[in-house]
């Protein structure tokens, strides 16, 4: 017999928030460009990742690998939970930004399974 929805939710929550889990820090990281433009309630990095994933999911473009696009949308800014949302106005070189984000992904990797980390490597 399978787990009840309550048991599944409890298991997911403990996996995501407990020891060895993700704590959804991206929900608390505002998008820097919005902050620089004094937007009253700026979207978070998490909001951005979700919206990008939905856009990828509903695309009608048959030339795109929809699964890959959704996965990319969900992981492309995860490092910002560690290093922050670096905007062009921050005057940080592309090389430095990439290096910081790579360090952030490595730091985040401690929270994820080996299989998930292999998937992340495809998007670095």
C-alpha positions as CSV (number, residue, x, y, z in Angstrom):
1,X,0.0,0.0,0.0
2,X,1.3,3.5,-0.9
3,X,1.8,6.4,1.5
4,X,-1.0,8.7,2.3
5,X,-0.9,12.2,1.0
6,X,-0.1,13.4,4.6
7,X,2.7,10.9,4.9
8,X,4.1,12.0,1.5
9,X,3.9,15.7,2.4
10,X,5.6,15.0,5.7
11,X,8.3,13.0,4.0
12,X,8.8,15.7,1.3
13,X,8.9,18.4,4.0
14,X,11.5,16.6,6.1
15,X,13.6,15.9,3.0
16,X,13.4,19.5,1.8
17,X,13.7,21.3,5.1
18,X,15.4,18.8,7.5
19,X,18.9,17.7,7.8
20,X,20.4,17.2,4.3
21,X,17.5,19.1,2.7
22,X,16.8,22.3,0.8
23,X,15.5,25.1,2.9
24,X,14.1,27.2,0.1
25,X,16.4,30.1,0.7
26,X,15.6,31.4,-2.8
27,X,12.2,32.5,-1.6
28,X,14.0,35.1,0.5
29,X,16.4,36.4,-2.1
30,X,14.8,39.3,-4.0
31,X,15.7,39.9,-7.7
32,X,18.3,42.6,-7.6
33,X,17.2,44.4,-10.7
34,X,13.8,44.9,-9.2
35,X,15.4,46.2,-5.9
36,X,17.6,48.6,-7.9
37,X,14.4,50.0,-9.6
38,X,12.7,50.4,-6.2
39,X,9.9,48.0,-7.0
40,X,7.8,47.8,-3.9
41,X,7.3,44.0,-3.7
42,X,10.1,42.6,-5.9
43,X,9.8,39.0,-7.1
44,X,12.1,36.5,-5.4
45,X,14.6,34.3,-7.2
46,X,12.2,31.4,-6.4
47,X,9.3,33.3,-8.0
48,X,11.5,33.8,-11.1
49,X,12.6,30.2,-11.4
50,X,8.9,29.0,-11.0
51,X,7.7,31.5,-13.7
52,X,10.4,30.4,-16.1
53,X,9.5,26.7,-15.5
54,X,5.9,27.4,-16.2
55,X,6.8,29.3,-19.4
56,X,8.9,26.4,-20.5
57,X,6.1,23.9,-19.7
58,X,3.5,25.7,-21.8
59,X,5.6,26.5,-24.8
60,X,4.3,25.2,-28.1
61,X,7.7,25.2,-29.8
62,X,8.2,21.6,-31.0
63,X,11.9,22.2,-31.6
64,X,12.6,22.6,-27.9
65,X,13.2,19.8,-25.4
66,X,10.5,20.9,-23.0
67,X,11.7,18.6,-20.2
68,X,15.2,20.0,-20.4
69,X,13.9,23.6,-20.5
70,X,11.8,23.0,-17.4
71,X,14.7,21.5,-15.6
72,X,17.0,24.3,-16.6
73,X,14.5,26.9,-15.5
74,X,14.3,25.3,-12.1
75,X,18.0,25.1,-11.4
76,X,19.5,28.0,-13.4
77,X,19.5,30.4,-10.5
78,X,19.8,28.1,-7.5
79,X,23.3,29.3,-6.8
80,X,21.9,32.8,-6.1
81,X,20.6,31.4,-2.8
82,X,24.2,31.4,-1.7
83,X,25.8,34.2,-3.7
84,X,22.9,36.5,-4.2
85,X,21.3,37.8,-7.4
86,X,24.2,39.4,-9.3
87,X,22.9,42.1,-11.7
88,X,24.7,43.8,-14.6
89,X,24.7,47.0,-12.5
90,X,26.9,45.3,-10.0
91,X,29.8,45.6,-12.4
92,X,31.0,42.1,-11.9
93,X,32.7,40.4,-14.9
94,X,31.0,37.4,-16.5
95,X,33.9,35.2,-15.4
96,X,33.6,36.3,-11.8
97,X,29.9,35.9,-11.8
98,X,30.2,32.4,-13.2
99,X,32.9,31.5,-10.7
100,X,30.8,32.7,-7.8
101,X,27.7,30.8,-9.0
102,X,29.8,27.7,-9.5
103,X,31.0,28.0,-5.9
104,X,27.4,28.5,-4.8
105,X,26.2,25.4,-6.7
106,X,29.0,23.3,-5.1
107,X,28.0,24.6,-1.7
108,X,24.4,23.8,-2.4
109,X,25.4,20.3,-3.6
110,X,25.8,19.2,0.0
111,X,22.0,19.3,0.2
112,X,21.2,17.3,-2.9
113,X,21.4,13.7,-4.0
114,X,24.3,12.6,-6.3
115,X,21.8,12.0,-9.2
116,X,20.5,15.6,-8.8
117,X,24.0,17.0,-8.7
118,X,24.8,15.2,-12.0
119,X,21.8,16.9,-13.5
120,X,22.9,20.3,-12.2
121,X,26.3,19.8,-13.9
122,X,24.5,19.8,-17.3
123,X,23.4,23.4,-16.6
124,X,26.7,25.0,-15.3
